[in-house]
Amino acid sequence: MEKIETSKHALKRAKERGIPEEWAGEVIRNPEGTSSVKFGRIASCKRFGDDYVVVIYEGIDRIVVVTTVKIDKERLERYGFSGV
């Protein structure tokens, strides 16, 4: 797999939201669900305990994490991950 880089924005948001930095790589490498989103980006999600973490990223040759969000099951379904 390609190297995963994290934008400054994503690092800041992960810290604010209490999401460990290494979770982004885990979500990208082993997602429970993946969806195409705006601007040609990809959203992947994975469950960690009672929360789901959604990682928005872009790139093919070089993956760059744009942001991360910690959400509950109901909000996850609104994001389009109904099969998770």
The 8 nearest C-alpha neighbors of each residue, nearest first, counted from 0:
[[1, 2, 28, 3, 60, 62, 61, 27],
 [0, 2, 61, 3, 60, 62, 59, 4],
 [1, 3, 61, 4, 62, 0, 60, 63],
 [4, 2, 62, 63, 1, 5, 24, 61],
 [3, 5, 63, 62, 64, 2, 6, 61],
 [6, 4, 64, 63, 9, 10, 7, 3],
 [5, 7, 9, 8, 65, 64, 10, 63],
 [8, 6, 10, 9, 11, 5, 65, 12],
 [7, 9, 11, 6, 10, 12, 66, 65],
 [10, 8, 66, 12, 6, 65, 11, 7],
 [11, 9, 7, 13, 8, 12, 14, 6],
 [10, 12, 8, 14, 9, 13, 7, 15],
 [13, 11, 15, 9, 14, 10, 16, 8],
 [14, 12, 18, 16, 10, 15, 11, 67],
 [13, 15, 17, 11, 12, 16, 18, 10],
 [16, 14, 12, 13, 17, 11, 18, 10],
 [15, 17, 13, 14, 18, 12, 69, 68],
 [18, 16, 14, 15, 13, 19, 69, 12],
 [17, 19, 13, 16, 14, 20, 22, 69],
 [18, 20, 21, 22, 17, 13, 14, 23],
 [19, 21, 22, 23, 18, 13, 10, 24],
 [20, 22, 23, 19, 24, 25, 18, 26],
 [21, 23, 25, 24, 20, 19, 26, 18],
 [24, 22, 26, 25, 21, 20, 54, 27],
 [23, 25, 27, 22, 26, 21, 28, 3],
 [24, 26, 22, 28, 23, 27, 29, 21],
 [25, 27, 30, 23, 29, 24, 45, 28],
 [26, 28, 24, 25, 29, 30, 23, 43],
 [27, 29, 25, 26, 24, 30, 0, 23],
 [30, 28, 26, 27, 25, 31, 45, 24],
 [31, 29, 26, 32, 45, 44, 27, 43],
 [30, 32, 45, 44, 83, 29, 33, 43],
 [33, 31, 30, 44, 43, 83, 80, 34],
 [32, 34, 43, 42, 44, 30, 41, 35],
 [33, 35, 42, 41, 36, 43, 32, 79],
 [34, 36, 41, 40, 42, 39, 33, 37],
 [35, 37, 40, 41, 39, 34, 42, 38],
 [38, 36, 39, 40, 35, 41, 42, 55],
 [37, 39, 40, 36, 57, 41, 35, 56],
 [40, 38, 37, 36, 41, 35, 57, 58],
 [39, 41, 57, 36, 38, 56, 37, 35],
 [40, 42, 35, 56, 36, 55, 34, 57],
 [43, 41, 55, 34, 54, 33, 35, 53],
 [44, 42, 33, 54, 53, 32, 30, 27],
 [45, 43, 53, 32, 52, 30, 31, 26],
 [44, 46, 31, 30, 26, 51, 52, 47],
 [45, 47, 51, 50, 48, 52, 44, 49],
 [48, 46, 50, 51, 49, 45, 52, 22],
 [47, 49, 50, 46, 51, 45, 52, 71],
 [50, 48, 47, 51, 46, 71, 72, 70],
 [51, 49, 71, 47, 48, 70, 46, 69],
 [50, 52, 46, 70, 45, 69, 47, 71],
 [51, 53, 69, 44, 45, 68, 46, 70],
 [52, 54, 44, 68, 43, 67, 69, 42],
 [55, 53, 67, 43, 42, 66, 23, 56],
 [56, 54, 42, 66, 65, 41, 64, 67],
 [57, 55, 64, 65, 41, 63, 40, 54],
 [58, 56, 40, 63, 62, 41, 64, 59],
 [57, 59, 62, 61, 60, 63, 56, 40],
 [58, 60, 61, 62, 57, 1, 63, 56],
 [61, 59, 58, 1, 62, 2, 0, 57],
 [60, 62, 58, 59, 1, 2, 63, 3],
 [63, 61, 58, 3, 57, 4, 59, 2],
 [62, 64, 4, 5, 57, 56, 3, 65],
 [65, 63, 56, 5, 66, 6, 55, 4],
 [66, 64, 56, 9, 55, 6, 63, 5],
 [67, 65, 9, 55, 64, 54, 12, 8],
 [68, 66, 54, 53, 13, 9, 55, 12],
 [67, 69, 53, 52, 70, 54, 66, 16],
 [70, 68, 52, 51, 50, 53, 16, 67],
 [71, 69, 51, 50, 74, 68, 52, 75],
 [70, 72, 50, 74, 73, 51, 75, 69],
 [71, 73, 75, 74, 76, 70, 51, 50],
 [74, 72, 76, 75, 71, 77, 70, 78],
 [73, 75, 77, 76, 71, 72, 70, 78],
 [74, 76, 72, 78, 73, 77, 80, 71],
 [75, 77, 81, 80, 79, 78, 74, 73],
 [78, 76, 74, 79, 75, 73, 80, 81],
 [77, 79, 75, 76, 80, 74, 81, 73],
 [78, 80, 76, 77, 81, 75, 34, 82],
 [81, 79, 76, 82, 75, 83, 78, 32],
 [80, 82, 76, 83, 79, 75, 77, 78],
 [83, 81, 80, 32, 76, 79, 31, 75],
 [82, 81, 80, 32, 31, 76, 75, 44]]
